[in-house]
Amino acid sequence: MIKKRKQYSAEFKAKVALAAIRNEASTAELAAKYEVHPAMIGNWKRELIKGAAELFDKGQKAKKQQEATVDELYRQIGQLKVENHFLSNAPGPPPRDEVFSLQRARSAFIQFLYPLQFRF
């Protein structure tokens, strides 16, 4: 029978790691008390210490990320404005009446070049 790995909640990990940081007991005693491996307590303690700085820097990190997002959006807006301006000045398909006049002019030019072939 395969045994599932035990998963611990974030609250439990924080509780054990704080106890280890406060030196309430040795790592071996805490491992026996909470029924976890001593290496896990060391890992949780290391993660807590490393993540503590991020807790206080959270506002700055979010602000920098928001500024980067706003800058990217302004860049996209500028690019779209340039593309829109370029396309609004680009020649599009001619109006329908101009198409017919161009066809008539083409026919007249061909008849001028080859007058004998188009006489019926």
C-alpha positions as CSV (number, residue, x, y, z in Angstrom):
1,M,0.0,0.0,0.0
2,I,1.3,3.4,-1.0
3,K,1.4,5.9,1.8
4,K,0.6,9.6,1.0
5,R,3.1,12.3,1.9
6,K,1.9,14.4,4.8
7,Q,1.2,18.0,3.8
8,Y,1.4,20.7,6.4
9,S,-0.5,24.0,6.3
10,A,1.2,27.3,6.1
11,E,0.0,28.2,9.6
12,F,1.6,25.1,11.1
13,K,4.9,25.7,9.3
14,A,5.0,29.3,10.5
15,K,4.2,28.2,14.1
16,V,7.0,25.6,14.1
17,A,9.5,27.9,12.4
18,L,8.8,30.8,14.9
19,A,9.3,28.4,17.8
20,A,12.6,27.4,16.3
21,I,13.7,31.0,15.8
22,R,12.7,31.9,19.4
23,N,14.8,28.9,20.6
24,E,11.9,27.7,22.7
25,A,13.5,24.2,22.5
26,S,16.1,22.5,20.4
27,T,15.3,21.4,16.9
28,A,15.2,17.7,18.0
29,E,12.8,18.5,20.8
30,L,10.6,20.6,18.4
31,A,10.7,17.7,15.9
32,A,9.5,15.3,18.5
33,K,6.8,17.7,19.9
34,Y,5.3,18.5,16.4
35,E,6.1,15.1,14.9
36,V,8.1,16.4,11.9
37,H,11.6,15.7,10.7
38,P,14.3,18.1,12.1
39,A,15.5,18.9,8.5
40,M,12.0,20.2,7.7
41,I,12.1,22.5,10.7
42,G,15.5,23.9,9.5
43,N,14.0,24.4,6.0
44,W,10.9,26.2,7.3
45,K,13.1,28.4,9.6
46,R,15.3,29.4,6.7
47,E,12.3,30.2,4.5
48,L,10.7,32.3,7.2
49,I,13.9,34.3,7.7
50,K,14.4,34.8,3.9
51,G,10.7,35.7,3.4
52,A,10.5,38.2,6.3
53,A,12.2,41.0,4.3
54,E,9.7,40.6,1.5
55,L,6.9,41.1,4.0
56,F,8.1,44.6,4.7
57,D,9.1,45.3,1.1
58,K,5.7,44.2,-0.3
59,G,4.4,47.7,-0.9
60,Q,7.5,48.8,-2.8
61,K,7.5,45.7,-5.0
62,A,3.9,46.1,-5.9
63,K,4.4,49.8,-6.7
64,K,7.3,49.0,-9.0
65,Q,5.3,46.3,-10.7
66,Q,2.4,48.6,-11.2
67,E,4.7,51.4,-12.6
68,A,6.2,48.9,-15.1
69,T,2.7,47.8,-16.2
70,V,1.6,51.4,-16.7
71,D,4.8,52.2,-18.7
72,E,4.1,49.2,-20.9
73,L,0.5,50.2,-21.5
74,Y,1.6,53.8,-22.4
75,R,4.1,52.3,-24.8
76,Q,1.4,50.2,-26.5
77,I,-0.9,53.3,-26.7
78,G,1.8,55.3,-28.4
79,Q,2.5,52.5,-30.9
80,L,-1.2,52.2,-31.7
81,K,-1.5,56.0,-32.2
82,V,1.4,55.9,-34.7
83,E,-0.1,52.9,-36.5
84,N,-3.6,54.6,-36.6
85,H,-2.1,57.9,-37.9
86,F,-0.2,56.0,-40.6
87,L,-3.2,53.9,-41.7
88,S,-5.5,56.9,-41.7
89,N,-3.2,58.7,-44.2
90,A,-2.6,55.5,-46.3
91,P,-4.4,55.4,-49.7
92,G,-7.2,52.9,-49.4
93,P,-9.3,51.3,-52.2
94,P,-10.7,54.0,-54.5
95,P,-14.4,54.8,-54.4
96,R,-16.7,52.8,-56.6
97,D,-17.3,55.5,-59.2
98,E,-13.6,55.9,-59.6
99,V,-13.2,52.2,-60.2
100,F,-15.6,52.4,-63.1
101,S,-14.0,55.5,-64.6
102,L,-10.6,53.7,-64.3
103,Q,-12.0,50.7,-66.2
104,R,-13.4,53.0,-68.9
105,A,-10.1,54.9,-69.2
106,R,-8.2,51.6,-69.5
107,S,-10.6,50.4,-72.2
108,A,-10.2,53.6,-74.1
109,F,-6.4,53.4,-73.8
110,I,-6.3,49.8,-75.1
111,Q,-8.6,50.8,-78.0
112,F,-6.2,53.7,-78.8
113,L,-3.2,51.4,-78.8
114,Y,-4.9,48.7,-80.9
115,P,-7.5,50.5,-82.9
116,L,-8.1,47.7,-85.5
117,Q,-8.6,44.8,-83.1
118,F,-11.6,46.4,-81.2
119,R,-13.6,47.6,-84.2
120,F,-16.6,45.4,-84.8
